[in-house]
Amino acid sequence: MTKNNKDHWEKIYKSKNIDEVSWYQEKPLVALDFIKSFKLKKEAAIIDIGGGDSLLADHLLAEGYKNITVLDISEEALEKAKERLGKKA
């Protein structure tokens, strides 16, 4: 990871709302269906790499999954997700 990459993503997440980025999905159906296809237990460890401020973790939590980790280069994106999820974060 270079500082320029990190700075780029911090700027994106500081300047745009969640629904202003090209990869925004209100409900990430492809990812959810893919995860469900494995028939994992609700306690299974799931990591969303590069998940940023996406809503995948929100939907997984709503479906009863309990052990979700979101990894991202942007601290700003992760903070936005934490604020949105509140105690569930």
C-alpha positions as CSV (number, residue, x, y, z in Angstrom):
1,M,0.0,0.0,0.0
2,T,1.4,3.4,-0.9
3,K,0.5,6.6,0.8
4,N,-1.0,7.9,-2.5
5,N,-3.4,5.0,-2.6
6,K,-4.5,5.5,0.9
7,D,-4.9,9.2,0.4
8,H,-6.9,8.7,-2.7
9,W,-9.5,6.4,-0.9
10,E,-9.6,8.6,2.2
11,K,-10.5,11.6,-0.1
12,I,-13.2,9.5,-1.9
13,Y,-14.9,8.5,1.3
14,K,-14.6,12.0,2.9
15,S,-16.1,13.7,-0.2
16,K,-18.8,11.3,-1.3
17,N,-21.9,9.8,0.2
18,I,-22.4,6.1,0.1
19,D,-24.8,6.3,-2.8
20,E,-22.5,8.6,-4.8
21,V,-19.9,6.0,-5.7
22,S,-20.1,3.8,-8.8
23,W,-20.0,0.5,-6.9
24,Y,-22.9,1.4,-4.6
25,Q,-25.6,-1.3,-4.3
26,E,-28.6,-0.8,-2.0
27,K,-28.7,-4.6,-1.6
28,P,-25.6,-6.5,-2.8
29,L,-27.6,-9.5,-4.1
30,V,-24.8,-11.2,-6.0
31,A,-22.5,-11.2,-2.9
32,L,-25.3,-12.3,-0.6
33,D,-26.4,-15.1,-2.9
34,F,-22.8,-16.2,-3.2
35,I,-22.3,-16.3,0.6
36,K,-25.6,-18.1,1.0
37,S,-24.7,-20.8,-1.6
38,F,-22.1,-22.1,0.9
39,K,-24.7,-22.8,3.5
40,L,-22.5,-21.5,6.2
41,K,-23.5,-21.5,9.9
42,K,-24.6,-18.1,11.2
43,E,-21.5,-18.1,13.4
44,A,-19.1,-18.7,10.5
45,A,-16.3,-16.1,10.1
46,I,-16.9,-13.9,7.0
47,I,-14.5,-11.2,5.9
48,D,-15.4,-8.5,3.4
49,I,-12.1,-7.4,1.9
50,G,-12.2,-3.9,0.5
51,G,-15.7,-3.6,1.9
52,G,-15.3,0.0,2.9
53,D,-18.7,1.6,3.5
54,S,-20.7,-1.0,1.5
55,L,-23.9,-2.4,2.9
56,L,-22.9,-6.1,2.7
57,A,-22.2,-6.3,6.4
58,D,-25.5,-4.6,7.2
59,H,-27.4,-7.2,5.2
60,L,-25.4,-10.2,6.6
61,L,-26.2,-9.0,10.1
62,A,-29.8,-8.6,9.3
63,E,-29.8,-12.2,8.1
64,G,-28.4,-13.4,11.4
65,Y,-24.7,-13.8,10.6
66,K,-22.7,-13.0,13.7
67,N,-18.9,-13.0,12.9
68,I,-18.4,-10.5,10.1
69,T,-15.2,-8.5,9.6
70,V,-14.8,-5.6,7.1
71,L,-11.3,-4.8,5.9
72,D,-10.5,-1.6,4.0
73,I,-7.6,0.7,3.3
74,S,-9.7,3.7,4.2
75,E,-10.2,4.5,7.8
76,E,-12.9,7.0,6.8
77,A,-14.9,4.3,5.1
78,L,-14.7,2.1,8.1
79,E,-15.7,4.9,10.4
80,K,-18.8,5.6,8.3
81,A,-19.7,2.0,8.4
82,K,-19.3,1.9,12.2
83,E,-21.4,5.0,12.6
84,R,-24.2,3.5,10.4
85,L,-24.1,0.1,12.2
86,G,-23.9,1.6,15.7
87,K,-23.8,-1.1,18.4
88,K,-23.8,-3.9,15.7
89,A,-20.4,-2.7,14.4
